[in-house]
Amino acid sequence: MQGRCQSWLRAWVAFGAVATCGLVVASCITRAVETTIETKLELAATALREGRLEEAEELIGEARKRDPRNVNAARSSALIADLMWRDELAISEQMAAIRLLRPAGDTEDLARLRGQLGEQLFLAGRWGESSTPLLAGALGVDYERRRAFAVVAATLPFVRRFAGPLVTEQPLLSGKAPEFICGTSGRLRPFAIDTGTSMTTVAATFADELGVRSKRSAGFAVDGAGRQLPIEIGMLPRFRIGNVDIGAVPVLVVADRALRLRDLHGGPEHVPRGVLGLDMIAACRLTLDPERGSVVLELPQGLPPADSVQCVRSEGRCLLPVVVEGKRLWFVLDTGASHSSLTTLGLVEMPRGEQRAVASFRRVRTVGGGLVAVREVRDLVLRCSEARFLRVTLPVVNRGSSDLFPVHGVLGIDLLSRCRVTLDRGRARLTALR
């Protein structure tokens, strides 16, 4: 009996050792998986900062599939979807991240996530759903802006809806930013079409004429000259683009002097009554056709052309890939900028950039102000989509770059007016004129 007991004890100890080893191995495997996921996300973040969008998307997708319950993977998936203009996917992934984080308690991180969700819902036109998470994430410096947006969101329709088919075509005016006639019945004025502005904006005096309601201070915005401008957000009960009635929309309100456009050919400054921003443009298909002499805004049908290039939406700006001297860089698509330019980061990244830069004091302007370039690079070859630009001179400007995604330059109306431009739900096609 004693022998049998000793034998059983030895077997049990042996089994326990094996089981313990198994648990240790399993634990190591779990940690290895987690390490692999976090490593993939770190590599993805590096790829994003360097503008390697496709690589970042693949790495994040692999991490998300490996562990669907990983909060950081869900957050990264929401981020890449937002960058690639996939609003509904970005919202669903952000909601997934919130659900995964919620068991840990109502933390500051959770509030931040909910605030980001509120902003995504707002930009997607789901205003009624955005007000509560906007307030939940109103922390620190974001409080004033997010609270203002939440108050206005509560006065807007639940979901943005376009009444009827949206197809409007108007003459394309040369020498300045393209325009659409916008406003309300009886108060229609030229609005500059500015893909470099995140939200539709109206001058303060015109906002009063239009009857903008529920105006709230929303902090400050930085213009093209780096100046801080006080802004308000309000609700325009009825908005019309050409002959198409859009319904109620949120608008930013700025001082009249903040809306300034410089004529490309040295003419007087043009001060529009409003600016049609990326929030409205992104929901449509925009076509600038200098050859036909028109600008068209329409509701998209079907998928964008396969040969169009993927743009990035970062911090309210639309960036598209531009090949400069054989290297792919990321330029802001900015129809409101009078001149194209390189940023200081773009100069560093461009082949032989520092060697080719020469002294210059040329002044360029964007909506809202001026930038003085102290250097410029001449005789450049640029290629974007199907358009090729030869012997281009680009001034170098100290324009701020996002920590998330690089900004190497600005593609302004001086170059965009040389080609047919189509922007369709985050994809762009530029075709050189014959």
Buried (B, 14 or more C-beta within 10 A) or exposed (E): EEEEEEEEEEEEEEEEEEEEEEEEEEEEEEEEEBEBBBEBBEBBBEBBBEBBBEBBBBBBBBBBEBBEEBBBBBBBBBBBBBBBBBBEBBBBBBBBBBEBBEEEEEEEBBBBBBBBBBBBBBBBBBBBBBBBBBBBBBEEEBBBBBBBBBBBBBBBBEEBEBEEEBBBBBEBEEBBBBBBBBBBEEEBBBBBBBBBBBBBBBBBEBBEBBEBEBBBBBBEBEBBBEEEBBBBBBBBBBBBBBEBBBBBBBBBBBEBEBBBBBBBEEEEEBEBBBBBBBBBBBBBBBBBBBEEEBBBBBEBEEEBEEEBBBBBBBEBBBBBBBBBBEEBBBBBBBBBBBBBBBBBBBBEBBEEBEEBBEEBEBEBBBBBBBBEBEBBBEEBEBBBBBBBBEEBBBBBBEBEBBEEBBBBBBBBBBBBBBBBBBBBBBBBBBBBEE
